């Protein structure tokens, strides 16, 4: 397997190559990588890939993002009925 084909974000199937390409092309932060590639926007909300994305961006760009707005975590969305919200059902 080619190193560029390593999947960093499993939820959105974003590869290391795509992240590196995006950082090199746009000189972007982790947050911008997220918006451009959807890495970290899947079901887990970035819980499994956020750290790796931050490290890849820092390595490729050569700078640590101390003053940038970092990627945020989003809890998974689970549908519930109005009955559960009202306390009528479990």
C-alpha angles and dihedrals in degrees: 000000000000114000090236090060094062108121112233099173108041096184094057096024094235113166132216089246092056092050093047091047091050094049092048094046100044102022087228139167127243090266091053091048088054092052095044099043105022089236105156094018098097132101094294092052094228097307093127102035108029096091092047092049090051091050094047092049091048092048096047096041095039094227136093115233103233099147099034125104102257128220112276129221119241121198115235113264115239121183117237130183124244088244091062091048091050092049095243095116139030 
